[in-house]
Amino acid sequence: MSPPDLRRLWVRLAQAAGLVAIGLLTLFDLRFSASGNMSVAALLLLLVRLGLAVATVPLWLPVHRLGSRRLPLAALALATASLAVTAAIRVLADSSYVLGGSWGLAESAGLLGVVFVVARWGAPRLAPWAAVAAGLAVAALPLRAGTDSLLVIFGLLQVLAAAGAAGVGLYLRIVASGRERAIALVRAEQRAEFARDLHDFIAHHVTGIVVQAQGARFVAEQDPQRVIVALEQIERAGAETMASMRRMVGILRNPDAPPDAPLAPLAGVTDLAPLLTGFNGTASAPARLHVDGDLDGLPVEVSTSAYRVVMEGLTNTRQHAPDARSVDVAVRRTPDWLLVRVADDGASPRTAPARGHGFGLIGLTERVRALGGTITAGPGVAGGWVLDAAFPLRTAVR
C-alpha cells in the first residue's frame, strides 16, 4: 500500500472512530437525561441538545479545504446555538426547574472536534473568533447541570481541552504551511533550472541554425546537394527546439521564476561516468554504470533530467545508506523510452522520501512528469532502495 493510500486509510479509521464515539456518548446522554416524568419543555430541550451534538458531525468529520470561510461561520452559528440552549436551561433552573442528568458529553466532544478543525482549516480572519466561541460553548456546558464547584471545575477542564484542541490544530497548520512553502521553493528552483536548460538549449540550436544557414548561402552555387543537407539539419534543429519550448512553457508560467537566471553548464547522460567517478572518490560503496543502447542524440531536456535522477539517487544512497556495499546505475535506451535506475543494497530501514523531507525527489517528479515520464522510489524486491525513472522518447522528438 502506497503512503497516500495508507494516510487515507488512517483518516477513514479516525473518522469511523469519531462517529462511534459520538454515537456512544449520545446514547449515554439519552440514557441519563431522559425520564418518564419529563415535561414537554424538558423533552424539547433534550432533543435540541442531542441535535446540537449531531450537528457538530458535519463540521469536524469531513476533510476541509484550507482557508475555508464556511467552516468558521458554521462553527460560530453552532456555538451561538449551544450557548443559547445553556442560557435557556439556566433560566428554567432558576425557575425551580432542573433538567437533570448529563449536561451533554456528546456535544462537548463534538465541539472540541469543531475547535480543532476550525484552528486547522478555517479562514485566518474568522477562525480565531469561531474557535473562541466554540471554546466558550464547551466551557459553559457543565453549567446546564448546575453551578456547584465541581461542575465549575469540569467547565475549566473543558476550557483546557478546547485550548489543547486549538493548539494541536494550529501546530498541524503551521507544519503543513511550512512544508508547502518548502515545496513551492523547490518548484521555483526547478523552474529556474528549466529556464536555464531551455536558454542554453535554444542558444545552442539557434546558433547552429544560423551557422548552417550562412554556410548554405556560400555553397549554394558550388554544391546544391550540401544545401539540401544543411536545410534538413536546420529543419530538424528547429523542430526539436519548438518541441522543447512547447513542453517547458507550462512550467515557466510562474511569474516568480527568475527570468535572467545565471547560466549553468548542461550535464547529460553522457557525463555520468565523471559523476560516478566523483561519487566513488567520496563513498564507501562503489557505483557501477551499466549502459544499454546509444545515448547520443537524446533531447537535451531528457538527457539533463536523467542525469539529475542519477545524481539524486547517488545523493540519497550517500545520506541514507551508509551500510551499502554497492550501487548500480543502469541507463537503457529503447526506441520509445529512456529508462534510468539507481539501486543500492543498503540494509538501513528507510521510508519513502515523500513522507519525510524528500524535496529533491519532489522537484525531480515535477521535472520528469513535465516531460511525460514517470518516477518511483521505494524498497527493492531483494532489499536496498531503488529509484526508477522512465522518459518517453517518441514524445520528446515529436
N, C-alpha and C positions, 0 to 999 in steps of 0.2 A: 504494500500500500504506500503510495507516494505521500510526502509530507503534507501537501494541501488537502488530500483526501483524509489523512489522519486528523488534521486540525478540524475539518468539517465534522468528522465523526465525534470528536470530543465536544464540539459545540452542540451537536444534536443530543448527546448524552446529558450535557449540562442543562439544556432546555427541558428534556424529559424529567430530569431530577427536580428541577424547579417547579414544573407543573404538578408532579406528585406531591411535593412538599406543600404547595399552596392548597391542593385538594385535601390533604390530611388536616392541615390547620383549619380549613373551612369547616370540615366535619367536627373538629374539636370545638370551634366556636359555636356551631349549631347545637352540639350536644350539651354544652354547659351554659348556654344562654336561653334556650327555649324551655318553656314550661307550660303546663296545662292551664294555668290561670293567668296567662298573659293578656293584657288589654290589647285593643286594636292598635293603639299608638305604639305600644312596645313591639308588637309584631311587625308593624311597618318599619320602625327603626332598625329592627334586626335584619329585615330583608334589605334595607338600604345599606347597612354595614356589610352584609355579605356581597351585595352588588358592587360596593366600592373595592372590596378585595378582589373580585373577579375583574373589575375594570383596570386594575394595575397590570394584568397579564399582557394585554396588547401593547403596553409601553415597554416592559422590560424583556419580553420574550423575543421579539424579532431582532435581527442584526440591522442596526440603523446606519444611515449614511452620515458620515462625519460632517458636522456643521448643520444638522437638521434643525429647522425652525419649528416644525410641527411638534416635535418631541417635547421641548420645554414648555410650549404653550399648552399642550395637553396635560403635562405634569402640573402646571400652575392651576389649571381648571380642576384637576383631580384633588390636589392638596387643598384648594379652597373648599371643595365639597366635603372633604374629610373634616376640616376644621369646623365647618358649619354644622355637621352632624354631631361633633363633640360638644359644640356650644348648645345645640338643641337638647342633648341628653343631660347636660348640666342644668339647664333650665327646668327640665322635668324633675331632676333630682332635688332641686331647690323647692319644688312644689310638692314635696313629700312623695315623690315618685322615684323609685330606684330601678334601673333596668336590670342590674344584677348580672352575674356570670362573667364570661371572658370579655375583655374590652375590645378584642379583635386582633388575635395573633396573626391571622392570615393577612389582614390589612397591613399590619406592622411589617411583616416580611415583604409584602408586595411593594410598599412604599420605600423600603430600604433598597429593593431592586431598582425602583424608579430613580432614586437618588444616584445610584451607581451609573445607570445608563445615561442619565442627563449629564453627569460630570464627564463621562467618556465620549459621548457622541453629540451632545447638544450644541446649538449655535453659541459662540462665545459670549455674545451680549445678553442672551436670555438664560443661558444655563445656570449662572450663579443664583439668579433670583428664583428659578424653578427649584434648584437644589435646596436653597434655604427654606422655601415654602414647604417642600415635601419633608424636610427635616423637622420643621415646627409641627407639621401634622403628625409625624411619628412621635414626637415628644409629648404631644397633647393626648395621645390615645389612652394611656393609663388613667387619665382623669375621668374617663367615661365610667369607670368603676368606683370612683370616689376620690377623696382628697387626702387620704391617710398618708403618713410619712413614707410608708413602704411603697405606695403607688407613685409618690413623687420620685422616689429613688429609681423605680422602674422607668419613669419618664426620662430621668437623667441618663440612665444606661442606654436607653434608645437614642438619645441625642448623641452619645459617644459612638453607637453603632452607625448612625447616619453619617457622622463625621468620618468614620473609618471607610464606609462605602464610597463617600465622595473622594476621599484621599486615594483609594485604590483606583477608582475610575480616572482621576486626574493623572495619577502616575502612569497608567497604561496609555493615556492620551499623549503625554509628553514623550514616552518611549516611542510610540508609533510615529509621532511628528518628527522626532529626531531621525528615525530610520528613513522616513520619506524624504527628508532634506538630504540625507546622505546619498540615497538612491538618485535624487534629482541632480546632485553634484556629479555623480558618476556618469549619468546620462549626458550631462553637459560636456564633460570631458570626452566622452565617446563621440559626441557631435563635433567637438573641436578636432579630434583625430580624423573623423571622416572628412572634415573640411580640409585638413592638411593633405590627406591622401588624395582627395579629389583635385586639389590645386596642383599638386605635383604631377598627378596622372595626366591632367589636361595639358599642363605646361609641356610635359614630355611629348605627348602625341601631337599637339598643335605645332610644336617646334619641328617635329619630324615631317608633318604635312607641309609646312612652309618650305623646308629644305628640299623635299621631294618635288614640290611644285616649281621651285626655282630651277632645280636640275632638269626637270622635264622641259622647261622652256628653252634651255640651251641645247638639248639634244634632240629637239623635235624634228629639225631638218635632217640631221645626220642619221638618226636611228629611231624611226617611228615606233618600232616594237618595244623599245625601252620606255617610251612614253606610256604605252598601254600598261606595262608592268607597274610603272610609277603611279598611274591613276588607280589601278587596282589596290595598291598599297594605301594610297590616300583614302580611298573609299572604305577599306577595312578599318583603318585607324579612326576615321570619323564615325563609323557606325559603332565601334566599341566605346568611343568617348561618349556618344549620345546615350548609349545604353547605361553606362555607368552613372551619368548625370541623372537619368530618369529614376534609377534605383535609389540614389542617395539624396535627392532633393527633398524627399519627405522627411528624412532625418534632420536636415539642416533648416527646417522651418522655424525652429526655436529662435526667437529674436535675441535671446540672451547669449547665444553661442557667439564667441568672438570672431568677427569676420576677417580679421587680419592676424590670425594666429600664426606664430612663427613656424617656419617650415621645418619638418623633421625628415631625415632620410628614410626612404621606404625599404623595409626589410620584408622579404617574402620567403616562400618555402625553399628557394634555392640557397638561402642564407641559414638554413637550420644547422648545418654542420658546425659553423663557428659558434652558434648558440649552444649546442650540446658540448662543444669543447670547453667553453667558459663554465658551463654547469659542472662538468666533470672536474674542473680545477678547484671547485669550492665545495663539492658534495661528496659524501662518503659512498653513495650509491652510483655506480656508473650508468650513464644513459646511453642506450644504443639506438641508432637510427636505421629504420627499415623503409626503403623506398620501393614502390611498385608502380611502374609506369613513368612516362615522360612528364616532368614537371615544368618544362619550358612552355612558354606561350599561354600561361594561365592569365585570366583577367587580373589586373593588379589588385583590385579590392578583395578578390578571393584569396590571392596569394598572401597579401598582408594580414588578412583576418586569420588564415590558417597558421601563419607564423605566431600571431598573438595567442591563439589557442594553445599551441605547444609551449609558449613562454609561460602562460598561466598554469598549465599542468605541471611544468617543472617547478614553478614557484610554490605551488601547493604541496608538492612532494617534499621540497626542502623545508617548508614550515611545519607540515603536519605529519610527516612520516620519517622521523629521524632514524627509525629502525629498518627502513627499506634497504634491500640489498642490490636492487637493480631497477631501472626504469626503461621501458620500451616505448619508443616513439615510432609510430607507423604512419606513413603517408602513402595512400594508394589513389591512383587516378584511373577512373573508368571513362568510357565515352560520355557518360551523363553526370558523374559525380566526382568530387574530390573528398576523400574520406581521411580523417585525421583521428588518431587515437594516441593518448598518453596514459600508460598503465604502469603502476608500481606494485611491488609486492609487500608493502608495509603492513605490519600487523597491528599498529596502533588503531584503536577504535575511533572512527570519525563519523560525523553526521553530515548531511547534505549542506553545502555552503549556503544555500538559500535560507536555511533556518538560523545560521549564525550571522556572521558579518557578510562574507561572500559577495562583496560588492564588485570584485573583479569579474566573477562569473556573471553577475547581473549585467555588467557592461558588455561582456562578450556575447551574452544571449541576445541583447538588443542588436549588436552588430551582425551576428550570424543570421538572425531572423530577418533583418533588413535585406539580406541577400537571398532570402528564400530558403535558408538551410535550417538545420536542427542541431541542438547541442544538449547533451545529457551528462550528468556526473553522478557517480554512486559507487557502492562497493562492487568489486568484480566477483564473478562466479567462483573463482578459485581463491578469493581473498584479495587484499590490496584495494586499490582505488583506480577507477577508470574514468577518463574524460574523453567523450566521443563527440565529434562534430562532423557534419556532412554538408557540403556546399554543392548546389546544383550548377552544372556547367552549361547545360543547354540554355537555361535562363540567362546565365552570365554573358553568353556570347550572342544573344539574340539581338 
